[in-house]
Amino acid sequence: METKRMFCVTTIFVLISTLHGHVGLNVSAYARLRNDLLSRDAVIHQVSPRRVDPKQNFTITLNLVGYDILDIDQIKQTMTIFSFMTISWKQEYLSWDPSLYDNQTDVSIETSLLWKPYIFLLLGYTTDFRLDYPEKAIVDWTGQVDVYVDLYINLRCAIDFVKYPFDSQICRLGLYAYVDDAQIFRAKYRIGKFTFRTNVFSENGEWRIQNYSGSVTRDINDQTYPIFDVKLQRRPGYYVITVITPLLLTSVMISLVFLIPPGSGEKISFFVTLYTSLAIFVNFVSNVMPRNVSSAPYLILLLIGVSIQGLLANLATLFVVKMYEKQKDQMKKSSSESRSSKQTNTIHPEKIAVVTPENSDLPLIVEEKDETKQPKMPLWFRLSPGQWDNLFFLCFTSAQVLLMGTIFGATDWLADAPSLAF
């Protein structure tokens, strides 16, 4: 029994010693690898790959993964995104033979001890942006350096409000890297992967990601640089319910004012209420739109059309009320004259006796009043206020249908409109 116990203890001791020796060997090989790499002259002086080997083709590979669109400021026309970028390039003087270092294929080195390309935003930036490298970089045995960077980028996004709120916008991000200086060396770029983690991105925001792409382009100076495009589509449901639908209903209510009787005294107060709602719409749109809109958005044209319709309808209403008051005064005057004539004169009102003072014995000369010789009234005085209301109602309803058909049907306002989503 004692022999078996000693055997077990000896076996465990041997296994622990072997494992400790193996781990110590790996740690020693890893430390030796780091020391050998960092002791090379090119690494100590942080020499660029081009100066070490002028014939080397230096390529920067970019992998960009977007996680979230944090904010889109429509007035300032800026977009803030959170993304994760992998930057890779190759430095031949950082390669080694894994068999000499206990099969170590990669090593972590501080970025402050390595040469790095100077990368900054070329287009789409709002402030000076230079890529800040993380503390560590991963170097594999072939000399490839991989750096993983978390980015909060605040870039400029030119928003076109012509189709607002049924609009789609393209925001563009471009990167450029100086390897030494532009005259000595120009880097080549390769887009390894560009994607958005839609399962992480909030789909309940105002914008949805419609498409994204990455490409390498060349400028007029024959310089190449990568460009990342993100196409965003606005969710119009909120604006349709809170802006467009009330605006259309206001336009319909403008025509309904002609169905209110002129004698009710509510026509003008009704218009005051409508213009108050139009003022609210104007205030809302002015707070959303930027101050440098190059062309008039369709929503502004709709708002202007409804405002003009309201102005003309107000003038027409004033005309109808004026006609009603004038007709009312004429009826009162006619009624008063009729009553006074019946009280002071028993002779037929259409026959007036003219008696000459020289000879009162002569028979009376009776002149009859000819009503056909009275001047004819103009056409607009012949129609009653109720008839004018009916005429104006038909005219403004037809104009409203024409306005809506022109803006919604004859233009491309709804060309990119998605299903009403919130």
Secondary structure, 3 states (H helix, E strand, C coil): CHHHHHHHHHHHHHHHHHHHHHHHHHHHHHHHHHHHHHCCHHHHCCCCHHHHCCCCCCEEEEEEEEEEEEEEECCCCEEEEEEEEEEEEECHHHCCCHHHHCCCCEEEEEHHHCCCCEEEEEECECCCCECCCCCEEEEECCCEEEEEEEEEEEEECCCCCCCCCCCEEEEEEEEEEECCCCCCCCCEEEEEEEEECCCCCCCCCCEEEEEEEEEEEECCCCCEEEEEEEEEEECCHHHHHHHHHHHHHHHHHHHHHHHCCHHHCCHHHHHHHHHHHHHHHHHHHHHHCCCCCCCCCHHHHHHHHHHHHHHHHHHHHHHHHHHHHHHHHHHHHHHHHHHHHHHHCCCCCCEEEECCCCCCCCCCEEEECCHHHCCCCCHHHHCCHHHHHHHHHHHHHHHHHHHHHHHHHCCCCCCCCCCCCC
